[in-house]
C-alpha cells in the first residue's frame, strides 16, 4: 500500500475521485499504477506512455518502471511495446524489433549497441571504392563517408585504416537508430 500511496501522491491523483471524472492524462498513470502495484512477475505494457505529457512520461518511466524493476530484478520482467524507444533506452535489457508480425532482430541491448555502429571516415582524396562486408554506406560526399555496421565494426575500422583514412570516428547507435536502420536500411540515418 505504501508504493501505491507514494505513486498516487507523486502523480497528484485523488483516490476518492471517480475514474470517469479523470482526464486521459490522469487515467493513464492510474491504470499503470494499478498494473504495477500488485508486483506481478511479468508486466506487459503496450504504449504505456501514450497520452502523457513529456514531463509525466519521463517521470513515469524513471520512477514507476525503474522502481518496479529494481524491486526484485531477478524475478520481474517488463515487456514494453512502444514506438518511443528513446524514452526507454536506459531500461532496456533485451531489444526485439517486430515488423508486420515477424521478428526481425532480437539481441541484448548492450550487444546491439556494440554491433551497430556509425562510422565516419575522411580520406586525403576522394573516397575510394570500398567493399566493406557488414557495413552499409549512408552518406558519401567528396572525401568523407558515413557508414553503419551491423556486424563487426572492428573489421570495418581496420579496412578503413588499411585504405589510409585520415580521420576515423565511430559511435554506438542508439536503440532507436538501430530500429530505423534495420527497417529502413537505405539512407535511413543520414
N, C-alpha and C positions, 0 to 999 in steps of 0.2 A: 504494500500500500504506500510505502514511503516513496518509491520510484514514481508511482502514478501521481501522487500529490506534487512531487517536485516538477514533473513534466507539465501537469496542468497549470501550475503556477508560472512556470517558465514561458509557456505559450499563451499565458493570460486567458485561460479558459475557465469559465464558471461552471462547476459541476451541477449546479441547480438549473442551469438553462437548458431548455429542450433543444435537441439537435435540429429540429425543424426551424428553429429561430437563429441558427448559426449560419454565417456566410460560408461559401465554399472554402475560403481561406482559413476558416476556423474548423470546419468539418474534417478537412484532410488531416491536420495534425491530430485531431481527436481520434479518427479512425486508426491512424498509425500508432498512437499511444495504446489504444485498446488491443492492437495486434501484438505489440511488444511486451506489455506488462505481464502477461502470463508466462513469459520467458520460454517459448517453445524451442525445441532443438533445431527446427527448421522454420525459417521465416521467409515467405515468398512475397516479394513486393513488385508490383507491376506499375512502373512510372510513379513511384511513391511521392515525388515532389511536384507532380503536375498540379498547377493551380496555386502554388505557393509563391509569394513574392521572393525575390532573391535573398533578402536578409533572413527570412524564416526558413527558406530552403537550406541555406548554409548552416544555420543554427540547428535545424533538424538533423541534417546529415552528420554533423560533428557530434552533437550531443546524444541524439537518440540512437542512431545506428552504431556509432562508436561505442557508446556505453553498453549497448546490447551485446556487441561482440566482445568487449572487454570483460563483461560479467562472467563468462565461462568460455574462454576462447577455444578450448579443446572440444567442447561439446556443442557449440552453437554455430549454425550456418545461416547466412543470409543470402538468398538468391534474389538478385535485383535485375529486373528487365527495364532498361532505360535507354533513351537516346541522349541523355545528358551525362555522357561518360565522364567528362572532365570534372563534374561535381563529385563523383565518387572515386576518382583516381587514387587517392591515398588509402582507401579502404578495400580496394580490390585485390584479392589474392589469386583468384583464378579468373581468366578472361576468355569468354567464348563469344564468337560472332556467329549469329544465325541470320541467314539471308533466304527469304522465301521458304521458311520452314526447314532448311537444311543447315547443318553445322558446317561452317566454312573454315573456322580456325578455333582451336582451343589450346591454350597454353597458360602456364603460371604467369602472372602479371610481370614478375621480375624477369623471367625468361623471355617474354615477349619484348620487353624493353631492351634486353641485351641483343636479341636477334635483329630487331627492326631499328635501323639507324639511318639518320640523314647524314650524308657525307658531302661536304663542299670541297672542291679542289680547284686550284688555279695553276695554270701552266705558263711557261715562259713565252709560248707562242699559242696559236690556236689549238684548241683541244684536239688531240689525235683521235683517230678512230679507235674505239675501245670495245672489247667484248668482255664483259665482266659477269660471269655466271653468278646468279643470286642477287644481282643489282639491276635496277631499272633507272634510266635517266628521266628526271622530271623537269630539268631545265638545263639548257646548253646555250651559252652566249659567249662568243669570242673565245677568250682564254679561260673561261670559267665553266664548270659543270657542277650540277647538283644531282645527287643520286639518292635512292632509297634502297637499302639492303633488307632482305627478309630472311637471310640465312646466316652467312658467315662474314660479318663486317671486317674482321681482321684480314681475311684473304683479299677482300676488295681494296682495303687500305694498302696492303703490301703490293698489289698490282699497280695502284696509282703511284706509289713511291718508285716502283721499277720503271714507270713511264716518265719519271722526272717531274712530277707535280711539285711546284714551288711551295704551295701552301695547301695543307690538308687539315680539315677540321671535321669532327664527327660529333653527333649528339644523338642520344636516345630519343625515339619518337614517344610521344605521349600515347596512352591507350586510345584516345580519340583519333589521333593521327594514324595509328595502326588500323583502326576501323575504316577510316576513309581510304587509306592506301590499299587495303585489302579489297574493298568493294568497288572502288573507282581507281584502278591502277594507273591509267594513263593521265599524267599531269595533275593528279589529284591534290598534291601538296604544294604545287607551285604558287 
